[in-house]
Amino acid sequence: MNVDFGLGLLHGPLRPPNSGWLADLDAALPALRPRFRSLWMTDHFFWDGAPTFEAWTTLSFLAGRFPEYEVGPMVLGQSYRNPALLALMASTLQTLSGGRALMGIGAGWKEDEYRAYGYEFPPVGQRMEQLEDALIILRRLWQEDGPVDYDGKHYALANAWSEPRPEPAIPIMVGGGGRRTMRLAAKYADWWNLPDADLPRYRERLQILHQHCDELGRERDSIRATWFGRLAIGKTQEEAAARAATREIQYTRANAFVGTPASIAADMRAFINAGCSYFMLDIIGLPEEAVIRLVIDELIPEVLA
């Protein structure tokens, strides 16, 4: 199994000056290649009052700033952008970046953002229907020649264009662990993502995804299973735990990878054996040289050994 790694980015600068966010990436990203192939930005408007960058603007900037990396959202709230316009946005980025765009999308969940920015926050069933409409629209606008008509439950198209068509095809990743979300992943997505899960939950959710694939007549191996979350690494378990404690949320082995290179490598290999082949990691402590060296020189070689 081919295993890949991506870097999950902070939602914005943790402290003034705002330039510190980009300076940290400028310091860390050259050292993380070629082990890391992608950059992932969460899609939020605000987070507990902290500075927060808009996801698509950030990804477009990063695609130009760091041309050696693929870029993708983790994951877009489908309600925030008209799906036909989103298809054109992604196709534009794919073309201008030379094929480095990735599309992560979900049903949306952060109600306070919806309310604050004037979006309706419909019941979860309706958001699932909207997500299905959005996935169909993305597929059709990216794959069909000429204008597209579509009359869905919540979104409609009439002679809509999305040119140029993306080349190569943009992988669609559906994120979430709910049964309805996973059904949509099995039906429409190339990849599936589950965030912040420990191994038992990951195995249990992946089994459900495979059940959906079986019911839909889809090969299980045709959808890529991925994991997104935090990594706190140290020379000792105590050092790793201390790094994990620097975040506002308590991260432990129950919801993150926390430990020494050897212990984290063992945990990751267990996920790989379960079926995960892509880890999108928010590495706590970047751009500290000691953290980079532990990840690049010790952790990943042991995972891939």
HELIX and SHEET records of a PDB file:
HELIX    1   1 SER A   19  LEU A   32  1                                  14    
HELIX    2   2 ALA A   55  ARG A   65  1                                  11    
HELIX    3   3 GLN A   78  TYR A   80  5                                   3    
HELIX    4   4 PRO A   83  LEU A   96  1                                  14    
HELIX    5   5 GLU A  111  ALA A  116  1                                   6    
HELIX    6   6 VAL A  124  GLN A  143  1                                  20    
HELIX    7   7 ARG A  179  TYR A  188  1                                  10    
HELIX    8   8 LEU A  199  LEU A  216  1                                  18    
HELIX    9   9 ARG A  220  SER A  222  5                                   3    
HELIX   10  10 GLN A  237  ALA A  244  1                                   8    
HELIX   11  11 PRO A  261  ALA A  274  1                                  14    
HELIX   12  12 GLU A  289  ARG A  293  1                                   5    
HELIX   13  13 LEU A  294  LEU A  299  3                                   6    
HELIX   14  14 ILE A  300  LEU A  304  1                                   5    
SHEET    1   A 9 GLU A  70  PRO A  73  0                                        
SHEET    2   A 9 SER A  38  MET A  41  1                                        
SHEET    3   A 9 ASP A   4  GLY A   8  1                                        
SHEET    4   A 9 CYS A 276  ILE A 283  1                                        
SHEET    5   A 9 ARG A 224  ILE A 233  1                                        
SHEET    6   A 9 TRP A 191  PRO A 195  1                                        
SHEET    7   A 9 ILE A 172  GLY A 175  1                                        
SHEET    8   A 9 MET A 103  GLY A 106  1                                        
SHEET    9   A 9 LEU A  76  GLY A  77  1                                        
SHEET    1   B 6 GLU A  70  PRO A  73  0                                        
SHEET    2   B 6 SER A  38  MET A  41  1                                        
SHEET    3   B 6 ASP A   4  GLY A   8  1                                        
SHEET    4   B 6 CYS A 276  ILE A 283  1                                        
SHEET    5   B 6 ARG A 224  ILE A 233  1                                        
SHEET    6   B 6 PHE A 257  GLY A 259  1                                        
SHEET    1   C 2 VAL A 148  ASP A 151  0                                        
SHEET    2   C 2 ALA A 156  ALA A 160 -1                                        
END                                                                             
